[in-house]
Amino acid sequence: MNDFFSDFKFVLPDLDDVREFLGKCLDKFAQWFDFDRIESVLRYDSNNPLLFNTGLFLLLFTAFLLLYRLLRFSPTLKKIFVILFSLY
């Protein structure tokens, strides 16, 4: 079995390098994303009830479709996910 793995020509990155890379990515994301606007964007606005024409809706719906597809093997989790998403 060791011969099988020795045939691979790639080297897995060190876990510390991966953590450092993810930390840098999260720092860049935190600088780019305005966390103070999250509540105002997600809060229901009675003056603008239809949110289907915004970029946020497109992003959330795309995320919904991806997660729904990942849950295809668990019908119960899929139903719970749809119910929770529909509450939004």
N, C-alpha and C positions, 0 to 999 in steps of 0.2 A: 504494500500500500504506500510506503514511503516513496517508491519509484514513481508512482503516479503524480504525486505532488512536486517532486523534484523536476519534472518535465516542464512545469510552468516557467515562463520567462519573466514574469513580473514579480515585484516585491510589494508586499502590503505595507502601507504607510504606518509609521509609528503612531500609537494612540495619542501621545502628547502632541504630535504634529497636527493630528486631526482636531483635537480640542482647541489648539491655538488657531487653526484655520476657521473653525466654527465660531470661536469667540470674535475674531476679526469680522466675520460676516455679520454676526449679530450687532456688533458695534456700528458697522456701516448702515445696517437696517435701522437701528435706533436713531441715527443721525438723519436719515432720509425720511423716516415716518414720523408724523406728528401725532403722538399718543394723546394729546389733549383734545384732539378733534374726534376721537372715537365715539365718545358718548353722544356728542351732538349729531354725528352722522347716523348712528344707529337708532337714535331716539325717534319715535313716531312724530311726524309733523302734521297736524290737522289741516294746515293750509296747503300742503302738498302730499295728499294721501297716496298717489300712484308713484311708486318708486321704481317701476320697471324700466324707466328710460335713463337710469343713471349707470355710471361705470361701476359703482359699488354693487348694484344688483347683478351685473354681469359677472363680476368677480365672485360674489357669493354663490351664484347659481353654478358657475363653473366648478367651484370647490365642492358644492353639493353633488354635482354629477360625478366627480372623481371619487368622493368618499362613498357615494351610493354604489359605484362600480366595485370598490374595494370590499364592500360588505355583501357581495353577491352570494357568498357561501353561508351566510347566517341570516335567515329570513327574520328571525326575532329582532336582531340588532338593526336590520334594515328598517323594520317597521318603527322601532323606537327612534331611529335617526330621522325618519320622515316626519314623525309626529313632533319631535323637538324642533326641527327646521321650520315646520309649518307654524309653530307658535311665534316665530319671529315675524 
